[in-house]
Amino acid sequence: MAEIIELKATDLAAMLCSRVCHDLINPIGAIGNGLEVLTDPGQTEMAEGARDLIASAAKQSRAKLEFARLAYGASSTSGTDIDTRECERVARILFEIEKADLEWNVPLILLPKHKAKLFMNMLLIAAGSVPRGGQVTASITGPAGEEKFEFTSKSDPEKRQKTLIPSGSAGLLSGIPDEGFVDARGIQPFYTGVLARMTDMEIAIGIENDQFFFTATPKPAEKTEEAAE
């Protein structure tokens, strides 16, 4: 049986930084292009389109940065817990640039920082299951310390696009990528799996009756003890 890949902290950080750069390079480049048009006296007829381009790109950049700050970074140095109202705020900003709609069924609770990061990274993977639009539902149930995370999604039938499991996600989440290695392209789902193992959560992902499901549940106590040994 293949072993779970363990990345050095420096490699993990480098790949996450690369992922953030990849997400931002296009919208930031678009802002630069728009500014060039606005400063060119020979392209005044394109000024309105340039302003729209800048506004759209700035919106995308903000959403991606807000998400990265919470899902990848420390986000806050004031404590070890994150309020789910902050998770919702960032999630709704993110879904303003996603094609899917978000249904948020999450109580107002405090989550340990790594669990909050796990939840947000799972949300991004769930959004990727309906790339052409649909409905994503995010839920947290269970008592404090034993929360269950659940995401479901279904594509918009008018788009004629099947709901899917984002390519390679299952293997990356398990820490055993299909390709046998992990790089910056797959670091986000791989990191999600790292967070799940750090927080003693078991992940399940799949498609059932044309609906995507993605869950994280607390490991039974005996499994947690075995892992510690």
C-alpha angles and dihedrals in degrees: 000000000000117000125238111261113244113201123203112249090245092053092047091050092047093051093047089050089050090051092052091048090050091052093049104039096081100047093042090049089051090053089053092050091050092050091051090055092049092052094047109092090200093063102052091129089064095050096101092050090048091053090050090049092050092048093049093046092047089052091052093047093051093049093049093046094047089050095046092049092056102032100041107017135062089260092190138021095195097086149341098255131074125207113235088226087070089049090052093048092053093041093054092048089051093050091053086074097035121088093227128080120239127226109193116203099167125130122228101264141133116253126196107257097251092047090052090050090049091052093050094047090050088052091056092051090049090052088054091058091072103038095165097045140284139125127310119191120198120194140173120194136166136059125304111289092018100063120156118212117210132180128180131176141178129191123245104263090216090063092058089219121135120234107249145186106247108256114275094356098124094056094042092050090053091051090243106097118204090236093052095243141057127231137170092283092062100031096103097062090037090054089048088058091048090054091049092053091045091054096041094245126147116221128212124183132175151106123274124176090349090305124116117227130188123175140174117197131177113265115246112262094249092056091049091052092048091051090051091054 
